Amino acid sequence: MLPEIRRRKIFQLIAANPGEVLEVSRLIEEFNVSVSTIRRDLILMEREGQVKRVFGGVTLASQSEHDILFEYRVNLNKMEKKRIGAAAARMIESREVIMLDSGTTTLEIAKHIDPTIKDLVVITTSLDIAVTLATRRNIKVILPGGELDSRTHGLFGPLVEETTKKIKIDKLFMGTGGISEQHLTNFNMQTLRNRRLAISRAKQIIAVADHTKFEKEGFVPLVPLSSVHKIIIDKETPPEKVAQLRKQVEVVLV
């Protein structure tokens, strides 16, 4: 394995558990390399500001937690997110006005939009989605102003609210922090007001979530499941969770 690839994988392991110490012995076993090799990797990563070495292990550098966590989340459950994104993209039609929420699963929707689609308007608070669609001449991208959240690469605040108030959305595609028995839930209090306003402006609400969202529950309810028109989830979702969802919302299993 090339050193650059190994260091990237080391970082992903550390970023998976921010705030915790990953033991050097585990890295040696995981990558089947010597102590000196791992030590060189960690010294270089520390110089680059990615990690902080501590006695017997390594942890995520505090200054990198917000900047790099998005990069980690992009690679988490990647195949499931691709399937969900592709299924959601097939629901988008020409001449619609859609909104793509900030998130790693909605980013996959943007990547899978049909290249032959015509006169599509995409409103998004995600810098990554805007960049992904920037070269698509058949798509008009609207990026509202606002403050940047470095954890999600998304915009939030009063400027986003002002833009959202002025538009009518045919389809809102949104991710979720977690799923409770009756609600999509939210962890990020900064974006809560903006997301609820977008929900109120949308004719259809289509939620996208991989199976790990059923293992989490956000701080506050975002929207009742009964108000969501469709939810696209992956087939790794436990059957009992799928059955529970189907009592409240149309489920698309991919």
C-alpha positions in Angstrom: 0.0 0.0 0.0 1.3 3.4 -0.9 2.1 5.6 2.1 -0.3 8.3 0.9 -3.2 5.8 0.8 -2.2 4.3 4.1 -2.2 7.8 5.8 -5.6 8.6 4.3 -7.0 5.3 5.7 -5.4 6.1 9.1 -7.1 9.4 9.1 -10.5 7.9 8.3 -10.1 5.5 11.2 -9.3 8.4 13.6 -12.0 10.7 12.2 -14.6 7.9 12.7 -14.3 8.5 16.5 -13.5 12.2 17.0 -12.4 13.0 20.5 -11.2 9.4 21.2 -7.7 8.1 21.2 -6.8 5.4 18.7 -4.0 3.1 19.9 -0.9 2.8 17.9 -0.9 -1.0 18.4 -4.3 -1.1 16.5 -2.8 0.8 13.6 0.2 -1.6 13.4 -2.2 -4.6 13.3 -4.7 -3.0 10.9 -2.1 -2.1 8.3 0.5 -4.9 9.0 3.4 -2.5 9.2 6.2 -1.8 11.7 6.1 0.6 14.6 8.6 2.8 12.9 6.4 3.1 9.7 3.4 4.1 11.7 5.4 6.5 13.7 6.7 8.2 10.5 3.1 8.4 9.2 1.8 10.0 12.4 4.6 12.5 12.7 3.9 13.7 9.1 0.2 13.8 9.8 0.7 15.8 13.0 2.9 18.3 11.1 0.1 18.7 8.6 -2.3 19.5 11.4 -4.5 16.4 10.9 -3.8 14.6 14.1 -2.3 15.0 17.6 0.0 12.3 19.0 -0.6 11.3 22.6 1.0 8.7 24.8 0.4 5.3 23.2 -1.9 6.6 20.5 -3.3 9.4 18.3 -6.4 11.5 18.2 -7.9 14.0 15.8 -6.4 17.5 15.9 -8.9 19.9 17.3 -8.5 22.3 14.4 -9.2 19.6 11.9 -12.4 18.2 13.4 -14.8 20.4 11.6 -12.9 20.6 8.3 -12.3 16.9 7.8 -15.4 15.3 9.2 -17.3 16.0 6.0 -14.6 14.2 4.0 -15.0 11.2 6.3 -18.8 11.2 6.1 -18.6 11.2 2.3 -16.9 7.8 2.4 -19.1 6.4 5.2 -21.7 3.9 3.8 -20.7 5.1 0.3 -22.3 2.4 -1.7 -25.6 2.7 0.1 -25.6 6.5 -0.4 -24.9 6.0 -4.1 -27.9 3.7 -4.5 -30.1 6.1 -2.6 -28.8 9.1 -4.6 -29.4 7.3 -7.9 -33.0 6.4 -6.9 -33.8 9.9 -5.8 -32.3 11.4 -9.0 -34.7 9.3 -11.1 -37.6 11.2 -9.4 -36.4 14.5 -10.8 -38.0 15.8 -14.0 -37.3 18.5 -16.5 -38.5 22.0 -15.8 -38.8 21.4 -12.1 -37.6 23.6 -9.2 -36.0 21.4 -6.7 -34.0 22.0 -3.5 -31.1 19.8 -2.4 -30.3 20.0 1.3 -26.7 20.0 2.5 -25.4 16.5 3.1 -23.4 13.6 1.8 -26.4 11.7 0.5 -28.0 14.6 -1.2 -24.6 15.2 -2.8 -25.0 11.7 -4.4 -28.4 12.9 -5.8 -26.6 15.8 -7.6 -24.0 13.4 -9.1 -26.7 11.1 -10.5 -29.0 13.7 -12.1 -29.9 12.7 -15.7 -27.5 14.5 -18.1 -30.3 14.8 -20.6 -32.6 16.7 -18.2 -33.7 20.1 -19.4 -34.4 23.5 -17.7 -33.9 22.2 -14.2 -33.5 24.7 -11.4 -31.6 23.5 -8.3 -31.6 25.5 -5.1 -29.0 24.3 -2.6 -27.3 25.4 0.5 -24.4 23.0 -0.2 -21.2 24.3 -1.6 -20.3 20.8 -2.7 -23.5 20.3 -4.6 -23.2 23.7 -6.3 -19.7 22.9 -7.5 -20.8 19.5 -8.7 -23.5 21.0 -10.9 -21.6 24.1 -11.9 -20.7 22.8 -15.3 -24.1 21.5 -16.2 -25.5 24.0 -18.8 -29.0 22.5 -18.6 -29.2 23.2 -14.9 -29.6 26.6 -13.2 -28.0 26.5 -9.7 -29.1 29.0 -7.1 -26.9 29.3 -4.1 -28.4 31.5 -1.4 -26.0 33.7 0.7 -25.4 32.9 4.4 -22.9 31.8 7.0 -20.8 28.7 6.2 -21.0 25.7 8.4 -17.6 24.0 8.1 -19.0 20.6 9.3 -21.5 20.3 6.4 -20.0 22.7 3.9 -23.5 24.2 3.9 -24.9 27.7 4.3 -27.3 28.8 7.0 -28.8 31.9 8.6 -31.0 34.9 7.8 -29.8 35.3 4.2 -30.8 31.7 3.4 -34.2 32.4 5.0 -34.7 35.5 2.8 -34.1 33.5 -0.4 -36.2 30.5 0.7 -39.2 32.8 1.5 -39.3 33.9 -2.2 -39.4 30.6 -3.9 -41.8 27.7 -4.5 -40.2 24.3 -4.5 -41.6 21.4 -6.5 -39.5 18.8 -4.7 -37.3 19.1 -1.6 -34.7 16.4 -1.1 -33.5 16.3 2.4 -31.2 14.2 4.6 -31.7 13.7 8.3 -29.6 13.5 11.4 -31.7 10.6 12.7 -35.1 8.9 12.6 -37.3 8.5 15.6 -40.6 6.6 15.7 -42.6 9.5 14.3 -40.1 12.1 13.1 -37.1 12.9 11.1 -34.8 14.5 13.6 -32.1 17.2 13.6 -28.7 17.5 15.4 -27.7 20.9 14.0 -29.6 23.7 15.8 -28.0 26.3 13.4 -29.8 25.0 10.4 -33.1 24.0 12.0 -35.1 27.2 11.2 -33.9 27.2 7.5 -34.8 23.6 7.0 -38.2 24.0 8.5 -38.9 27.0 6.2 -37.8 24.9 3.2 -40.2 22.2 4.2 -43.1 24.7 4.3 -42.3 25.9 0.8 -42.2 22.5 -0.8 -44.9 20.7 -2.7 -43.2 17.3 -2.1 -40.8 16.3 0.6 -38.5 13.4 -0.2 -36.2 12.2 2.6 -33.1 10.2 2.0 -31.4 8.2 4.7 -29.1 5.1 5.0 -29.8 2.5 7.7 -27.4 4.0 10.2 -29.9 6.9 10.7 -32.1 4.5 12.6 -29.4 4.1 15.2 -29.4 7.8 16.0 -32.0 10.3 17.2 -31.4 14.1 16.9 -31.9 16.7 19.6 -35.1 18.0 18.1 -37.9 16.8 15.7 -37.5 18.3 12.2 -40.7 17.1 10.5 -43.3 14.4 11.2 -42.8 11.3 9.1 -46.5 11.6 8.2 -45.7 14.9 6.4 -43.0 13.4 4.3 -44.2 12.1 0.9 -41.5 9.5 0.3 -38.4 8.3 2.1 -35.6 6.5 0.2 -33.7 4.0 2.4 -31.2 1.2 1.7 -32.0 -2.5 1.9 -29.7 -2.9 4.9 -32.4 -1.2 7.0 -33.8 -3.7 9.6 -37.2 -5.1 8.4 -39.0 -4.0 11.6 -37.9 -0.4 10.9 -39.1 -0.6 7.3 -42.5 -1.9 8.5 -42.8 0.8 11.0 -42.0 3.5 8.4 -44.5 2.1 5.9 -47.3 2.9 8.4 -46.6 6.6 8.0 -44.9 7.3 4.7 -44.2 5.8 1.3 -41.0 3.8 1.4 -38.6 3.3 -1.5 -36.1 0.5 -0.7 -32.9 0.3 -2.7 
